[in-house]
Amino acid sequence: MYRFSSLVAIAIATAATPLAAQSTYDTPPPAIADIVTRAPSPSVSISPDGSTMLLMEREALPPVSEIAKPMERLAGLRLDVSINDVHNPRNVVGLSIQDIATGETRKVALPSEADISEVGWSKDGDKVVFSNTFADGMSLHVMDVKSAKVSTLLDRGLNAIFAEPRFLADGRVLALTIPEKRGPMPVESLTPSGPAIQDAAGGEEAQTRTYQDMLENPYDEALFEWLTTSQPVIIDPATGKSKKLLGPKIYLGAAPSPDGKYLMATWIEKPFSYQVPYSSFPMKTAIYTMDGKLVSMVRERPLIDNLPVQGVETGRRSIGWHPNEDAMVIWAEALDGGDPRVKTDERDAVFALGAPFTGEGRRIATMEDRYVGSLGLEDTDDMILVEYDRDTREVRQTLVDVTGTAEPRVLNLRNVQDAYNDPGSPLTKRNDAGYGVAIVDNGALLLSGQGASPEGNRPFLRRWDLATLETTELWRNSGESYESVLDVIADDGSRFITYYESPSDPGNIRLHSGGEARFLTNFPDPHPELSGVERRLITYKRDDGVDLTATLYLPPNYKEGEKLPVVVWAYPQEFNDASTAGQVRDSNYRFTRVGSYSHLFFLMQGYAIMDRAAMPVVGSDPETVNDTFIEQIVASAQAAVDETVRLGFGDGYRVGVGGHSYGAFMTAHLLAQSDIFRAGIARSGAYNRTLTPFGFQSERRVFWDAQETYYKLSPFMAANKINEPMLLIHGEKDNNSGTFPEQSERMFAAIKGTGGTARLVMLPHESHGYRGRENILHTLAEMIDWFDRYVKNAKLGSDGADAAAE
């Protein structure tokens, strides 16, 4: 029976999709379109010394014509040949400097049609480096904060594909530039030199994810090399003089040692691969003097195209400078062959090596679980090393004395999904070398976190004593607002800056000092039309006793007891246990911000919305948790709809479901495996898991080890059971692993071919998320029309059958 069903599914999958009718763009109701096209509030960056704010003015949504500019899809990248950078629409269009003490604001003079990116502060906060993109390339500039004057370091020639420009400790700027003599751009021959060939030698697993935008032929290789080859250059803003440090290579980055004597460079080597992205290509890391003389080759890594699912490379990885030592390299090495399936008590080790960087290095820590990162501490050689257990989902923080003799000490161990026991994250500052380190005040760290609790999030600022591991709460968000720490100005936590929002405040910056707080910005409400929206955190139970949560939105002028059409919007997530699955992770007091293609625009059409409705998939064994995926999301969906009836705003019938990406996958399953909803909206999803055979989301097993699960978890295989209308929306150039545009095309063909009701909307030039103004407006128009037709105006026929209003 399984074999026959598979053949039927394959036949449907390979059937030709009928030609789609070409249509013009639609727009949603004018009130919604007006909100979508408004420019957002500026984004804010605080200077390292806490004296200045940089306000970055942003543009409203770019037109489709901007994202339609030609792109080259190479080795997992999307590049714009005309500017020699990543293919992106314009975003930041203006800069202003605001003095925090006085509130004085100065506009920065920029060229017309400015396109600002790669923004970075000097360590003292007295200068800002940034790039400006023109039609034919990228320039590099430095702004003096005191005068707000801008000087040009490079008129053209910046190559920021892999690394942003950065200030050195002495105030000079290190940047990657286009080599002066790189030659003309490769020309694609109309006559192929031969076929594109790939080999599998046999005898070795090579479990490659379903990557997109890979290299396909020799021309792609040549173009990738031409675009990404760069040269490290140091430029002195005071004199404008530049100095080339190393010869041209495909540099991923270059970083000076804290003492400024050495330069660590990492670059890509050939041979390239057609199966994996650039990050898996052969790679070398070396240390040079600042005069360009090779001191030590730290890593020579071959092509890695054979990693197991969720595996890591063998040999040295995560290589970087110790931020507080003059010149010390830190790296990790796998002790399990990089294979997480190996049972072992020692999975990783961390090493340190100082100048002259010869030998194997000194092991400073042996880790039971996978090393995932480190953080240096202010004015000490101590570091906090972080490791993660993918089975238990536990994260462990260990304090390590890098150069001394003290034994490593575990600071914290918790389930990363346990929001209620999250101690917070250390706040950082720039050290004299310009590297970020944790603030240390009299032996204590400052921690900020979301402060999740059963009553909702209450962000905090805490002091954490490293000797006793006791915490002291310095500040906690209270009242009918939501306020979280952005930065600390005083190391003892007495002065700090927060982001403040409330149901009526859209989000502004506040300075806390001496127990008082004052606003530094006054950004207006971006959509006063929605000022009457009600937001509630609600909790309810699944029929198996699992606690669930959702953020409920009720439209302006809602009257208690009125029955509304309801949208349930969700994204499934896996958990090890029910106690963490049901934790509250939101706040009643946040501002309801609506923009882009948000489903919250249904509020303006008279819908209630169960947003982020919990769809937990709970299982103590992460290896098999997906075996009950369908049963659990159906039970969670039923509980959400039942709660809308219990609370009195829903009738339990006029309910639609929707989601993006994995939420689209969920939507298709709910329509196929239940009759809870009248219709569904699935954006940018994947529906046939046999097309992602080496795992998906948190699924670790490969298709050949769990064929029944992959088959069951493919809503495509149950397309004949989808008897509610389903709207599929997908970007024509989706580059997300697994969510090929073909996934929606084949799902639509399957529903149509088995007699179902569906609509497929393919958005020109869009990726996994949507950016073009016309595409976003059209997406909203499609979503509103679909649910208005099949949910809002749905009627229950006299025979109990669904009947959509004409």
N, C-alpha and C positions, 0 to 999 in steps of 0.2 A: 504493500500500500504506500509506504514511504517513497519507494523508488518511482512508482507511477505518479504520485503527487509532484515529485521533483521534476519529472519530465514535463508535466503540465505547466508548472511554474516557469520552467526554462523556455517552453514554447511561447508563453505569454511575454516573457522578458525580451525575447528576441524578435517579437513581432514589430513590424515597422510602425512607428508613431505617425498618425495622420498629420498632415501639414497644418500648422497653427495659423489661425487668422491673424494677420497683422493689424494691430489696433493703434489708435492714438492714445496719448496719456489722458487719464481721467484725474479729477481732483476731488478731495473730500468736501464736505460743507465748508463754506467760506470762513466761518469762525475757526475751524480747525486749521485750514490752510494758512490763515493769518498767523496763528501761533507758531506753526512749523517753520515759517520763513522769517521769523524774528531772529535777530542776532542774539546769542547768549551773553550772559555776564562775562566779564573778563576772568581769566584764570589768574591765580596769585602765586608768587614765589617769594619766600622770605630770604633775605640775605643771611650768610653764615654768622654775621655778628649781631643779627637781630635788630638792626637799626633801620632797615629799608625794606619796602615791598616793591616788587616788580609786578605791574599789572599788564597782562597780555590780552589785548583786545582780539576777540575771535570773530570770524566771519560766519554769517548764516550758512546754511547748507549750500554746497557748491552745485552748479548746474551739471547735468549729465555730460554736457560737452567737455567739462573739465576732467571727469573721471574716464571719459572716452579717449583721452589722448593715448597715442600708441604706447604699448608696454612690451617689454621682453620678459618672458616667463622662463627663468633660468635657475636651476639648482635650488628650487624652493623660494626664490626671490621674484619680485616683480619690479622691474627696473625701467626707468625712463632714460632713453639714450640721449635725449636732447639736453638734459641737465646732469647726466651721469650720477643719478641718485635713485633712491627708492621712489616708485611711482605712487604719488600721494597728491590729493587736492590741497589747495591753499587752506590754511587754518588761522594762524596768528597773523594779524594784519596791522597791528599797532602796539606800541610800548609806552608805558608811563612809569615814572619813578615816584613813589610816595614815601616821604619821611615819616616814620612811625611816631616819633616824639611830637612833631608839630602838625602832622597831617598835610603838610605842603606837598602838592603834586605837580610834577613837571612832565610835560609831553616830550617824548623823544622824537626828534626830526628824522623821518625816514623817507626813502624814495616813494613816489606814488606807486600804487599796486604792490606794496611790500608783501613779501611772503616769508615770514620769519620762522626759523626753526633752530635746532641745535643750541639751545640757550643754556648758558652755564655761568656760575658765579666764580670770582676769584676767592681764594681762601679767606681774605680779609673783608670781602663784601664791598670793595671799593670799585670793582669793575665787573662788567658783564660781557661775555663773548657770545656771539650769535651769528647765524648765517642768514643770507637773503637769497632767495631763488629767483633768477631771471629766466627768460625764455631759452637762453642758451648756456646756462650754467649757474653755479653757486658761488657767491662771494662770501667773504669772512670779515667780520667787524668786531671791534671792541668799543664798548661804551664806558665812559667815565661817569660814575654814579653821581658824584658831587655836581658836575656841570651838565650832565645829561647829554654831553657831546659825543658824537660817534666818529671813530676813525676807521679807515679801511685797511685791513691787513692783506687781503687777497681780492683783487677785482673779479677774478674768476679762477676756477681750477680746484676748488675744494672737492674732495671725494669723501663723503660722509656715509657711504653705504654701510660700513661695518662699525665705525667708531666716530663719536662726536669729538670736536675740538675740546681741549681742556687746558686750564691754567696750570703751569708749573708753580712750585713754591716761590720762585723768584719773580713771578709776575709775567713771565713769557708764556706764549701759547704754543702748545703742541697740537699739530693737526696732520691728518692724512690728506695728501694732495695728488692730483693727477700728474704723473710723470711728464716732464717737458717733452721727451722724445719717445713717446709711446707708439707713434705711428698712426696711420689712418685706421678708421673703423673697418673691421673685416667685412667683406662683401660676400653675400651668399651666392654660391654658384647655382645656376639653373640646372646644371648637369651634375647629379650626385657622383661622388668619387667611388661610391659603393654602398652596400647596405649597412644599416646600423645593426651591430651584432652585440649580443650579451651572452655570457657563458655562465653555466652552473657546473662546477667541476664534480660535484657529488661528494657525499661523505660528510658534509658539514651543513648544519641548519643555518639558514639565513632568513629569519622571520622579519620581513620588511613591512612596515606599515604602508597603508595605501596613500603614499605621498603624492602630491600634485605639483605641477610646474617643474618637472624634472628636465634635465638636459636630454636631448633626443638625438643629436647628430654632431658631427665635427664642427659645423658652423656654430651651433649653440655653445660648444666648448670654447671656440675662439672668441666669440662675443662676450661670454662670461668672463674670460680671462682679461679681455681688453677693458671691460667696464670696471672690474673690481681691483685691478692692479693699481697700487698707490705707492706713495713715498712719504715717510715721516719727515716732517719739517718743523723746526722751532722758529717762531717769529717774535720779535721784540716789539711790543706796541709802542714803546718810547721812541725807537729809531726807525721802525719799519723794516729793519734788516732781518733776513731769513737765513736759516742754515739747514741744509739737507743732512739728515742723520744716517740713513741707510739706503741701500739701493732698492729699486722697484721690486715689489712682490705683491702677492694678494694678502695684504695684512688684515688680520681680524682686529688687531689692536696693538698699541704700544704704550707702555706705562713706565715712568721713571721710578727708580728706587727712592725711598723716603729721604736718603741723604743726597740725592741728585747726582750720584756718580755713575749710575748704570741705567740701562734701558732694557726692559723686557719686551720682546716682540714676539707675536704669534702670527703665523701665516699659513696659507693653504698651498699644498704642492699637488702635482699630478702623480698618478692618473686620476682623472675625475670619474664619476660614476653616473650612470643613467637611472639608477635605482633609488638612490638616497640623496638628501639635500646636502648643501655645501658643508654643513656642520659635521658631516661624517666623512668628508674627503680627507686624504692624507694631510697631516698637520705637523708643523714644527714650532717649538718654542725655544728661543735662545736669549741669552743675556749678552749685551754689548756694553762697552764703555760709551760715554756720551760723544766720543769722537768716532764711533762706528766700528770699533775693533771688537771682534768676537771674543768673548770671555768663556762662555760655556753653552753647550747645547743641552737644554734642560729636558726636552722631549722630542722624540721622533716617532710619531704615531702613523701607522699605515691606514689605509682605507678601512673603515669599520662598517661593513654592510651585513654582518652576521650576528648582531646582538639579539639575544632572546628578548621576548616581550618584557618591558620594564627593566631591562638589563642596562649595565653601564660598561664602558670600555675598560680593558685591562691596561696596566701601566699607569703612568702619572696622569692625573686629571685634576680639574679645579685648581689650576696653578695660579698663584698670585703672590704679591709682596705682603710680608707682615707689615701692617701699617705703622708700627711704632719702633721697629728695629731699623738700623741704618740701611742694611741690605740683606734681607733674609727671605728666602723663597719658601712658601708653604704649599703643600699639595696633598692629595689623597691617592691611595691605590686600593683596588679591590683585592681582597684575600679569598674571594669565592669564585674567581674567574669571571666576575661581572655578572654572574647568573643568580638571580634572586631565588630560583627554585632549589638551589643547593642548601642543604641543612648544615648550619655551622654556628658556632658560638662567636666567631670572629669574622665579620663580613668586610670591614674596611680598616685601613690604617692611615694615619696622618703623619706626614714627615715635615721636617724643617731642615734647611741647608743654607748656610751663610757663605759670604764671599771667602774664597774665590770660586765657590759653587762646583767643587769637584767631589767625587764620591757619591755614595748612595743616600746620604742624608741621615738624620737622626729621627727615629720613630718617637713622636711625642704623644701619640694616643693610639690605642687599639679599640675599635668600635664594634660593638655587638650588632649594630644595625647599619644602614647605609648612610654615609656622610653626605649631608646636603648643604653645608655652608658654615661660615665662621664669622665672628665679629671681634675685632680688637677692642681693648679697653683703654681708656685715656691714661696716659702717663705710666704705662706698665707693659711688660712683655706678655702678660696673661691674655688668653683668648677664650671666648666661649665657642665651643664646637657643637654643632647641631647634627643629630642623626635621626633617621626615621625608619620605623618598622612598617612595611607595607601590609603585613598580615594583621597586626593589632592596631594599626594606625596610631601608634604612640610616637611622640616626638620627645627626644631627650636632649637636654642642654647640659654640657659638661664644661667646667672651668679648668683650663689647662695652663700650667706654668711652663711656657715654651722653652725658656733657657735655664730655668732653675731645676730644683730637685723635688719640689712638692708634688705629691701624688694628685692625679686628676680627681676632681670632686664633682659629683652629679648635683646640679642646681635645681633641676626640675624634670619631671617625667609626667606626661599626661597624654590622653587621647586627643589628637589634633581636632577631632570633631566635638569635643566636650567644651562648648562655648562658656558654660557657667564657671569652669575652673581655669579659664585662660588667664594667666598672670599678667599678660600684657607684653609689649615689645619694648626693648631699651631705646631710649631717645639718643640721638647721635649728634656729634659736632665734627667740624673739620680740625684735624691736628695741624701742626706747623708744616707738614709735608703736603697738606691738602687732601689727605685720606679721611674717610669717615670712621669714627670710633665712638664707642658708647661713652656717654657722659658719666664720669665717676666723681661723686662728691663725698669726701670723708668716708670712703669705703662702701658707698652705696650707689646703685644705679637708679635712674629715673625711668619708670615704665608707664606707657600709656596703652589703653586698650578700650574695647567696646563696652565692657562691663555688662555682658549678657546676664539676664536674670529672668525668672518666671514673670516678672512685671514688665519686662522689656529692657532694651539696652540703656545703660546709664554709663557713658564713658567716664574714664577716671585718669588721674595722674597719681602715681604711687612712688614711694621711695622703697627700694629693696636692698636691705643690708646683706652684702655678700658674705659676711662672717657668720651671721646668725640665720640668714635666709628669712628673716622676719620682714614684713611689709608694713609701711605706714602710709595711710591714705592722705595725700596732700590736698586733693580736690576731687569732687565727683559731681557730675552733671545732675541737676535736680530741677524740679519745677516742670512747667508745661513747655519745655523746649528740648532740643537735642543738640548737644555741644560736645565737640571732640577736640583733643589737643593736636595742633599742627606742629608746634615747635616750642622749645624752651629757650628763653633769653638768659635767665640766670641759672647757673649750674645747680643751685639748691632748690630749684623749682618754684621760687617765690614770684617770678615773672615768666609768663608763658602766653602763647597766642593760640586761639581756638577758632574753629569753624562753627558758627552758631546758626541754627535754623529752628523754626517753629512752624506750626500750622499756618501762620500768617507771614512769616519771614522766610524769603526764598534761599537764604544762605549768605551770611556776611562774616567778616573777620573781626574778632574781638581781642583786645589786649587785657590780660589779667595782671594786676600789680597791687601789692599791699592789700589784698582782700577786696579790691574794687575792680570793676571791668568796664571798659568803654569800647565802643565800636570804632573800627578803623575804616570800614567801608559802609556804603549805604546803597547796595545794589537793589533796584526796584523789582517788584513782583513781575516775572516774565509773562504771566497770563492771569490777570485779575479776574478774567471770566470764570476761573475755576476756584475762586476764593471760598465758595460755599461747600466744597467737597469735604465729606466726613471720612476720617481715617480711623480704623479700629484694629487692634490686634485681637484675634480671636483664637481660642484653643478648643479642641473637640477631640473625640476619640474614634479610632477605627474599631471595627467589630471584633478585632482580636486584642483590643485593649491598648494598642499603641497610641500614644498621644500625638496629635497633629496640630499644626498651626497654620494660619493664613493671615494676610493683611487684607482687611475688608475695606473697600472704598464704596461710598454711597454718593450719588450725584448731588449737585447743588439743589437745594429746596426739596430734598426728599422728606416725605411725611411718613412718620412711623406707622407701620402696618401696611403700607402700600406695597403691592406685589410688582416686582420689577423683573425684566429679563436679566439673566446673570451670565457673566463670562468667568470661567475658571481658567486661570493661566498658571502654568506650572513647569517645573523642570525636575525630573527624578534625581535622587541622590542615594548612594549606597551607604549603609551604616552597619557597624558591628553589633550594636545593641539598641534596643528600643529606648533606653533612657536618654541617649544623646539625640536620637532621631526626633524626639518631641520637644526639644529645647526651643525657646523663643529667641529669635535672632533679629528683632526689629524693634521699632519704637512707635508709640502712638503719636509722638510729638514732632515727627519729621514733616518737612514741607512736601506737599504733593507736587512734584516736578514732572511735567509732561512735555515731551518733545520728540522729534524725529518720528519714527514709526511705532511709537509706544502703543500698546494695547490699552493704556489708561485713557486714551482719547474716547473710548466707548462711554466714559462718564458723561461726555458732552452730548451723547445720543440717548441718555436716559437709562443706561445699564448700571447695575451693581457689578463690582468686580471682586472676585476672590483671587487676589494676587499672591504669587509665591505660595500657592496652596501646596502644603507638604505632600510629597509623593515618595516617602522613604521606602527603600528596599532593604529590609533588615535581615542580616544573616551573620552568624558567628564565624562562618568560614567564607572569607572573601573569594575563595576559589569557586564556590558553588552558589554564591548569593543570587546570581541571576537566574537560577533554575526556577525561582518563584517570582520573578519580576512581574509577570502579567497579573497573577493573582493579587499581588500586593498593591499595584497601582490601581487596579479596578476597585479594590476595597477602599483605598484612600479616596478615590474619586467619588465613590458612593457616599462616603462619610462627609465629604465637602458639600455635596448637593443636599444631603439630609440636614446639614447644619444651616443651610440657607433657608430651609423650610422652618426649622425650629426657631430661628431668629426672626422670622416673620416677613423678610423682604423678598423671598423667593417662593415660587409656586411649585418647585421641584420638577417642572416640565420644560419651561422656556430657558434652557441652560445650554450654552455652547462651551466648547473646550478648545484651548489653543496653546501653542508653544513654539519655541524657536530651537533649531538644532536638535539636541536630545529631547527637548520638549515636543518637537514635531514628531519624533519617533514615538514618544509616549502618546501623543494625540492619535496617531494612526492605530496604535494598539487598542486604545480605549474605544474607538469607533468600531473596530473589528470584533472586540471581545466583550462588549457590553452594549446595552441600550440605554445608557444613562443620559446621553446628550443628544440634542437635536441636530447639531452640526459641529464641524471642527475646522480650525485653521492651523495648517502645518507649514512653517517657514523653514527653509534651508535644512531639511532633514535627510536622514538615511533610513531606508526601509527594507533593504535586502542585505542581511548580514553575511551572506556568502560572498559578497563583494568586498567585505572587510575581513578576510579570513585570519588575519594575525592579531585579532583582538580589537576591541572598540570600547570607548569610555573606560570603565574599570574592569572589563572582562579580560582575564589573563589567558584563558585557554585558547588555543588555536582551533580553527574549524575542524581539523581532522581528529582532534581529541574530544570534541563535544558537538558532533554534527547535529544531534537532536536539539540541543539548546540553540545553536545558531539558526536552525530551521524554525523552531518555535518562536524565537525572538526576531523573526523577520516578518513584519506586518504585511509585506508583499505577498507572502505565502497565504495570507488570510484575506486578500483583497476582495474575494467573493463574498466575504461576510460583512464588508463595510456597507451598511444599508442606510447610513446617514450621509448627507452632503459634506464633501470634504474639499476645502480650498487649499491648493498647494501653491506656494510662492517660493521661488528660488532665484538666486543670482546666476546669470549665465556664465560667470567666471569665478564661481565658488572655488576657493583654494584650500578649504579646510580638509584635513585628512579624513577621508571616508564619505563626506557629503558631496560627492560629485553631482553636478547638475543632472546627470543621467539617473540618479536615484529618484528624483521627483518625476522625471519624464517617464520612467518605466512604471512607477507607482500609478501615475495617472492613466497610462495605457492599460494597466491591469484592472483598475476600478472601472474604467470605461468598457473594457472588453468583457467584464463579467456583469454588466448591466447596472453599475452604480452611478451615482451622481457626483461629479467632480469638476473642478476647474483648475487649470494649470496656468500660472502666470510666471513667465521667465523674464527677469528684469535685466535689460541690456547693461553690460559693462559692470555689473555688481558682483561683489565677492560674497563671503559668508555673511557679513553684515552689510547693510545698505547705506550709501552715502549721498547719491545723487538726488538733487531736489525733486526733479520730476518723478523719479522712481519711488521716492518716499511718499510723495503725495498720492501717487497711484496706488501704492501698497495700502495706505490708509483707506482710500476710496473702495478698494476691493474688499478689505476686511469689514468695513461698515456695511457695505451693500450685502455681503454674504450673510452676516448675522442678522441684519434687518429682515432679510427675506426668509431665512430658515430658522431663526431663533426668536427674535422679538415678535414677529407676526405669526409664529407657528400656532396652530390650533389642533386640539385633540378631536379627531372625528368621532362620530357617534358610535362607530364600531371599534373605537380604541386606537385606530391607526393615525399616524401623523398626517397632517394636512397643512402644507405651507400656504400662507395667505397669498393671493394673487396680487 
